[in-house]
Amino acid sequence: MTATQLEAVVPTAITGKRKGALSRLLRRPLGLSALIVLGLLILLAIFGPLTTSHSPTYSSLNFVNAPPGTPGWPLGADQNGHDIWARIVASMQVSLISAVIGAGVGIVLGSVFGLIAGYAGKRVDSVTEWVFSLLMTFPSLILVIVLYPITGGAYQWTMFIFGFFLAPSIFRLVRNLVVGVRNELYVDAARVSGLSTRRILSRHILYVIRGPIVISAAFLASAAIGVQAGLAFLGFGSTTTPNFGGMTSDAFLNIYSYPIQLVWPSLFLALLNGSLVLLGNAYRDALAAPQAKSKKQPTDAKTTVPPVKHSGTSPERGGLLRIRDLWVRYPQPDGSSKDVVRGISLDVASGEIVGLVGESGSGKTQTGFSILGLLPPEAHVHAAALDLAGDSLLTKDQAGLRALRGSVIAYIPQEPMSNLDPSFTVGSQLVEGLSKAMSRREAKATVLQLLARVGIADPLRTFASYPHQISGGMAQRVLIAGAVATRPKLLIADEPTTALDVTVQAEILDLLRDLQGEYGMGVLLITHNFGVVADLCDRVLVMRSGELVESGDVRSIFHQPQHEYTQELIASILDEETIRTDEPLVSTSVEETR
């Protein structure tokens, strides 16, 4: 399976939730309020010392238990004559540093080893799982207290040690998330494209799963702050470093005489922990927002999308490819499901070119990959009929589908340069596909003939070249040669000209038309461009949001489009001077139809 093939069918269930999460968070009152409070507390920790009149360790016997509002002592003083405001600012710094160290160590360790364990395989997974499970069995707080003599009471070292005990929860989270996405098609695409494991993990997998990690980071930071304050309250910490735990402990001694002293550390500690927890919850809700919205789409779509107009073909028309009531569904993390293809029916006859048109996300490629049998394992495919050359694809296992690919059905992807393995020459990759049907010498001769047939001037040189040594147009011709090498009955072309310049686009379309006529193939052309459809196709089917909204022959659709969406697509490539007349459609390039 090639890189673009894999990227084309990746479900948007995970990546779609991440998009715009921050903007949705800012539109939520809870999230915005938590973010503002947390930001103000951070600013207080950074710039607060500029607002204090005394050092947090300064003590004055003249101001012992001074009430709030005393000149120079805005929140008063404690029983030791310390400025409460100065100690609040210093305690905020200690709490934030504790959060960064404790949560940071846990997230870094858990994420790194979780990525490795989830991606590497069973052996590495088993070892790391055992190590982190063992770490979870230790009583973290007791060990932190036992190690108190070693840390010398420094909260930084205490939080560093505590971070190791926070790592297992992140490890399990990240490991499970990676296991869920490591076999996704975009990951395989990155692997096939030659990216290193480190780059795949950092740029692809970690980027996708970052949302739950960010949420967990907020809760771990809150836990680290609470543990640091709790240990200090119990007396396990430096007596010279102000912190909320120590201030609370001191205030308890005066709770009956000066209860106000207990309010200040408790209030600021509650604000800090509360803002972190609420921010994590709000971010979680922001990520889940698109899911809640999508649940209503099927019902709304059924009431707003008009029935499919089959102006060019009867629903019962037979032929090379026959699809009836095709549904493609993906499970969602919350237990619901998302339909990306909803009840479409289509036919492709031998020697016919059918265009499947729609914007990105309309379900075109999902339909194509349903025919190819290349959807990811979690995809649920249901159809009343899915027949190719009189053979039902619904009854085929993976071995049966592999036998059909190449001999009966072939595929031309978009982004040609991403679909050729950079580690092997062009010729070796094409010969590999024919080596089962003939000897390598015969396969090489056949490939050279095909390279010449698709318009490559120097087939032998191209045969010996690596993908980076040829142009994008030549790479697309190479992929076309590979697709038609076994003379398939059905050719699925997914945006075959998208990545090419205008001149090369026209040449590729002419080549496809010639090869289709020469070999008598049926062609399903997946595209978003009605210009390509007008240039190449006999019939056209228009998809939107997973549904087939209109179908018919090209002339009828261009003359009298019935659906508003079809009219918009045609309007995007035609102006008043280029509307077609009753004369036969002429061959034009993609740009000439604009």
Secondary structure, DSSP 8 states (H G I E B T S, - for coil): --HHHHHHT--HHHHHHHTTHHHHHHTSHHHHHHHHHHHHHHHHHHHGGGG-SS-TT-B-GGGTT--TTBTTBTT-B-TT-BBHHHHHHHHHHHHHHHHHHHHHHHHHHHHHHHHHHHHH-HHHHHHHHHHHHHHHHS-HHHHHHHTHHHHTT-HHHHHHHHHHHHHHHHHHHHHHHHHHHTTSHHHHHHHHTT--HHHIIIIIIHHHHHHHHHHHHHHHHHHHHHHHHHHHHTT-S-TTS--HHHHHHHHHHTTTT-THHHHHHHHHHHHHHHHHHHHHHHHHHHHHHHHHHHTTHHHHHHHHS----BSSS-TT--SSEEEEEEEEEEE-TTS-EEEEEEEEEEEE-TT-EEEEE--TTSSHHHHHHHHHT-S-TT-EEE-SEEEETTEESTT--HHHHHHHBTTTEEEE-S-GGGGS-TTS-HHHHHHHHHTTTS-HHHHHHHHHHHHHHTT-S-HHHHHTS-GGGS-HHHHHHHHHHHHHTT--SEEEEESTTTTS-HHHHHHHHHHHHHHHHHHT-EEEEEES-HHHHHHH-SEEEEEETTEEEEEEEHHHHHH---SHHHHHHHHTT--GGG---SS------TGGG-
